[in-house]
Amino acid sequence: MNLIALETSTRRLSVVLWLNGKFIERTEDIPNGGSERLLPWVNEMLAEAGMAFKDLDGIAFGAGPGGFTGLRLACGVAQGLAFGLDLPVLAVSSLEALALAAHRPSAGAEHLFACLDARMREVYCAAYLIHDEISETLMAPVVKTPQSVNVQSLPDGKAWIGCGGGFIAYPELLATHLAEVRDGCWPTAAAVARLAAPRLAAGEGVTAAMAAPLYVRDKVALTTVERLARGGLK
């Protein structure tokens, strides 16, 4: 399975050319923008691998949740490539990709609570069981205020490991009742590709027209009353 994977849900942009388990990667920390990087990176990696677009079997992208602009960027580029090449496209949860990127295979099965800063004094979070490259969703992605996150209520009663930038933004609210926190982890295109490859091979891809971001939250701003209620400023 040869595929292109894109992940732009956070400031850490990355693109991967996945080659049957091996990969070539481009990544850069870009707080704003980055749309001009993606297609040149794709062309560079194909040239490095001595491949052409016709050698690809599919396109995958980190669908979110995350920054709205970043989600539209990854989805739009994935759709454009898939449509032009008549390839299937697969959306992968960016929180699932974060959990897989944070997983340490040597530890065996791990229960990972993925958490990203959603701004507006909220976090995106989801829970996964990761083992042998297999991901099982135990709590689907949601958006919550940090105060409402209750790690103790997670399923299975296991020792949970937190991962992602949400723990940097709200350490005092989220770092309790966890066995460990891996706050330096990000969703990556490599993790998106690892999740997408077997799913695309199983025929789970869709047409370009059916691909869509996973926003989770459809509101991009708070009213003054809502900001004040959450401890914000006018």
N, C-alpha and C positions, 0 to 999 in steps of 0.2 A: 504494500500500500504506500503510494507516494502522494503526499498532500502538502498544501500550504496551510499553516495555522497562524491566526492573528489574535493578539490580545492587547487591547488598548483601553480597558475599563478603568485603569488608574493612571497615574503619571508615569509609570514604568511601562513604556511601549515595547513590545517584542513581536517578532515575526520569525517563524521557523519553517524550514523546508524539511519535512519528515520523509526519510528514505528507508522504509521497511525496518524501523526500529532505531536507525541512526538519524542524526539530524544536524543541520547547519542553522545557526541562530544569529539574529541581529537584535540588539536591544539597546535602549537609551532612556535615560530619565529625562522626560520633557514635561514640565508642569502644565504647559498650555500648548495646544496645537500638535504638530507632528504628522499631519496628513501628507506632507511632502516626502516623508521618509519611506512609507510603506511599499509602494510599488517599486521605487529604485532598489530597496532591499530585496524584494522578490526577484527582480532581474539579476541582481548581483549573485544571489545564492544559486539560482538556476545555472548561471554561467560558471560559478565555482564548481558545481556538481557535474558540469558538462551535459546538462539536461535542457529540454525545451518544454514549453507549456503543454504540449501534446502528451508529455510523459506523466502528467499528473492524473491522479484518480479521484481527487476530491478537494474541497476547501472547507476549513473549519474556522470558527471564530469564537472568542470569548463574548458571550451574549449579555453578560451582566449578572447581577446588578452592579452599578458603578456610575461613573460620570456620564451624564447624558450625551455630551458631545463625543466622548470616546466610544460609547456604545454604538452610536450612529456611524462613526467612522469605520469601525471594524466590520459592522454589518454591511455598510455600503460597499466597501472594497471587496468583501467576500462575495456579495451579490454580483458585483460587476465582473469579477473573475469567473465565477461559476456560470453566469449567463453567457459570457463571451466564449467560454470553453465548453459549454454544455456539460457541466460537471455537477454532481450532487454537492450540496452544502449542508453542514451540520453545525447547529448552535450548541455550545457547551456553557454551562453555568460558570461564571468567573469565580464564584465562591468554591465550587467543586474543584476548579483548577488550582485555586489557592490551597485548598486542603491537600491535594495531591502533591503540589510543590513543597509543602511543609512536611509531608510524610517521610519518615526515615525507615526504609525497607528492612534494615537490620533489626528494628524493634518488633517486627511482625505486624500483627493487626493493631491499628491505632484508632481511637475515637478522637476526631478533630472537629473543633468548633471554630469555623472560619468567620472572621469579623472584619469588615472594612468600614472606615469612616464614611458616612453618607452625607456629611455636612448637616446644616440645619439642626444641630444637636441630636442627630440620629445616627444609627449604625445599621448596616446591612449584615445579616448573619444567617448561618445555616450550619447544620451538623451532619457529619459523614463518618462512616466506618470505612477505612482504607486498608486493604490487605492484598498483596500480590497484584498490584496495578488495578484491582477491582474496587470500585467506589459504590457504596450503598448509601443512599440519602436517608438519614434518620430524622432530619427536620428540614423541610424545604425552605428556600430563601425567603426572608421576611425583612421588613424595615421596622425598627423599634427605637424608642428612646433608650439611652444606656441604662437609665434607672429601672426600666422594665425588663431588662435581660436577666433571666434567672437560670443560671447554669445548672443549679441543682434539679431543675425540672426536666432536664434533657433525658431522653429515653435510655434504657438499659442500665442506668445506675453505675456506669463505668467511670473510671478516672479519665476526665476529658483534658485534652491538650488544646489550648487556644492558639490561633495563628492569624496573622494579619495586622494591618495598620490600625484597626479599630482599637487595639490594646495600647497603642502609642497615644492616640487621641484621648482615650478615656481609661487610663490605667487604674485609677482609684475605684472605678465603677464596675469594671469587667474582669479584673485579674484575680478575683476571689473564687474559691471553690474549684480551682483548676489545678491539675497535677503539674502543669508546665505551661509557659507562654512562649511562643516563637513569633515575636512581633516583627521580626525583620523579613518575613516572607511576603511574597507578592504572587498574584496570579500570573502565570507565564504562558507564552505561546507553546513552549515545550510541553507543559502539563496539558494544555488544550489538545495538542496533537496526540499525546499518550492516551487521553480519554477518547478522542474522536476516531482514531485509526480502527479499533475493533468494531466500533459502531457503524462506521462507514462501510467496512467490509461486510457487516451483517445486513446491509441494505437500509440503514436507518436515515440516510441522507434524504433531503428534500430538494425540490427545485429552488432556483434562486428567488423566485417570486414569493415563496412561502417563508423565507428566512426572516426573522424579526428579533430585535433586541429583547432582553428580559429586564424591564425597567424596575419592577416590583413597586416602586413609588412613582405616581404620575404627577406629583406636585413638585414644582421646582423652586418655589419661594413661599415664605411664611408671611402672614399679615403681622402688623405691629403687635397686636394683642397676642398672637401665637408666639412671637419671639419673646415677649416679656414673660409669658407663662412658662417658658422653658429656661428662663434665666438670662435671656439675651438682652441686647441694648436696643434702644429706639433707633 
